[in-house]
């Protein structure tokens, strides 16, 4: 995630829901990455980069990809995992569902499987919460 050497920057966030009809703008969190790493470990993110390259000015060395449907901290964890890092037990406990959703959406299947296994082993499923967890 080195800013100097990256060839992709993900603009994460930038919009925050305030009411059902209005959205407030806030500045996005920037996450720097490398397309070659994404090609091997996050195929959906790599595809987003390829699509963004098509819309970028010729000669531009940095591809900017907006990500508006994942919280910045969750996306940062996803990229950290893509680069070989391990998600801490505390983060996994707190954000397992969000991590599962983001990993599924962006094609990081190994993270999705780890988060699902963690969630299943650490969550007590009862009749009362079964539908919530199933959905």
C-alpha positions as CSV (number, residue, x, y, z in Angstrom):
1,X,0.0,0.0,0.0
2,X,2.9,2.3,-0.8
3,X,1.7,5.5,-2.2
4,X,4.9,6.2,-4.2
5,X,5.0,2.9,-6.1
6,X,1.3,2.1,-6.5
7,X,-0.4,2.1,-9.8
8,X,-3.9,2.0,-8.5
9,X,-5.7,4.1,-5.9
10,X,-9.1,3.1,-4.5
11,X,-11.2,6.0,-3.3
12,X,-13.2,4.4,-0.6
13,X,-16.3,6.0,0.8
14,X,-17.0,9.6,0.0
15,X,-20.7,9.4,0.6
16,X,-22.5,8.9,3.8
17,X,-26.2,8.2,4.1
18,X,-28.0,10.8,6.2
19,X,-31.6,10.1,5.3
20,X,-33.4,7.9,2.8
21,X,-33.3,10.6,0.1
22,X,-30.2,12.7,1.0
23,X,-26.6,11.8,1.0
24,X,-23.9,13.8,2.6
25,X,-20.5,14.1,0.9
26,X,-17.3,13.4,2.9
27,X,-13.8,13.0,1.6
28,X,-13.0,9.5,0.6
29,X,-10.2,7.3,2.2
30,X,-7.4,6.5,-0.3
31,X,-6.1,3.0,-0.5
32,X,-3.1,2.5,-2.7
33,X,-2.5,-0.9,-4.5
34,X,-0.7,-2.6,-7.3
35,X,-2.5,-4.2,-10.2
36,X,-0.2,-7.2,-10.4
37,X,-1.0,-8.2,-6.8
38,X,-4.7,-7.7,-7.4
39,X,-4.6,-9.9,-10.5
40,X,-3.4,-12.9,-8.5
41,X,-5.4,-12.4,-5.3
42,X,-8.5,-10.3,-6.0
43,X,-9.8,-10.8,-9.6
44,X,-12.9,-8.7,-9.2
45,X,-10.8,-5.7,-8.0
46,X,-8.3,-6.3,-10.8
47,X,-11.2,-6.2,-13.3
48,X,-12.4,-2.9,-11.8
49,X,-8.9,-1.5,-12.4
50,X,-9.0,-2.7,-16.0
51,X,-12.3,-1.0,-16.5
52,X,-11.0,2.2,-14.9
53,X,-7.9,2.2,-17.2
54,X,-10.3,2.4,-20.2
55,X,-11.7,5.6,-18.8
56,X,-8.4,7.1,-17.7
57,X,-6.5,9.7,-19.8
58,X,-3.8,8.3,-21.9
59,X,-0.4,8.5,-20.2
60,X,-1.8,8.6,-16.7
61,X,0.3,6.4,-14.4
62,X,-2.2,6.1,-11.6
63,X,-5.6,4.5,-12.0
64,X,-8.4,5.8,-9.7
65,X,-11.1,3.4,-8.8
66,X,-14.1,4.6,-6.7
67,X,-15.5,2.2,-4.1
68,X,-18.7,3.5,-2.5
69,X,-20.3,0.3,-1.1
70,X,-17.8,-0.8,1.5
71,X,-16.7,1.0,4.7
72,X,-13.1,2.3,4.5
73,X,-11.8,0.2,7.4
74,X,-13.3,-3.0,6.0
75,X,-11.8,-2.3,2.5
76,X,-8.4,-1.6,4.1
77,X,-8.6,-5.0,5.9
78,X,-9.5,-6.7,2.6
79,X,-6.5,-5.1,0.9
80,X,-4.3,-6.0,3.8
81,X,-5.3,-9.7,3.4
82,X,-4.8,-9.5,-0.3
83,X,-1.2,-8.5,0.4
84,X,-0.6,-11.4,2.7
85,X,-1.7,-10.0,6.0
86,X,-3.8,-11.8,8.6
87,X,-7.0,-10.2,10.0
88,X,-6.8,-9.9,13.8
89,X,-9.2,-11.9,16.0
90,X,-10.5,-8.7,17.4
91,X,-11.3,-7.3,13.9
92,X,-12.7,-10.6,12.8
93,X,-15.0,-10.8,15.9
94,X,-16.2,-7.2,15.4
95,X,-16.5,-7.1,11.6
96,X,-17.0,-10.7,10.3
97,X,-20.2,-10.1,8.5
98,X,-18.9,-7.0,6.8
99,X,-15.7,-8.8,5.8
100,X,-17.7,-11.7,4.4
101,X,-19.8,-9.3,2.3
102,X,-16.8,-7.3,1.0
103,X,-14.7,-10.4,0.2
104,X,-17.6,-12.0,-1.6
105,X,-18.3,-8.8,-3.6
106,X,-14.6,-8.3,-4.7
107,X,-13.7,-11.9,-5.3
108,X,-11.4,-12.6,-2.4
109,X,-12.7,-16.1,-1.8
110,X,-10.0,-17.2,0.7
111,X,-10.8,-14.3,3.0
112,X,-14.5,-15.0,2.6
113,X,-14.0,-18.6,3.6
114,X,-11.9,-17.7,6.6
115,X,-14.4,-15.1,7.8
116,X,-17.3,-17.5,7.3
117,X,-15.5,-20.2,9.3
118,X,-14.7,-17.8,12.1
119,X,-18.2,-16.5,12.2
120,X,-19.7,-20.0,12.4
121,X,-17.3,-21.1,15.1
122,X,-17.9,-17.9,17.2
123,X,-21.6,-17.3,16.8
124,X,-24.2,-19.1,18.8
125,X,-27.1,-19.6,16.4
126,X,-30.5,-19.8,18.1
127,X,-34.1,-20.0,16.9
128,X,-34.4,-16.3,17.7
129,X,-31.4,-15.2,15.6
130,X,-31.4,-17.9,12.9
131,X,-33.1,-15.9,10.2
132,X,-30.9,-12.8,10.8
133,X,-27.7,-14.9,10.4
134,X,-29.1,-16.9,7.5
135,X,-29.9,-13.8,5.5
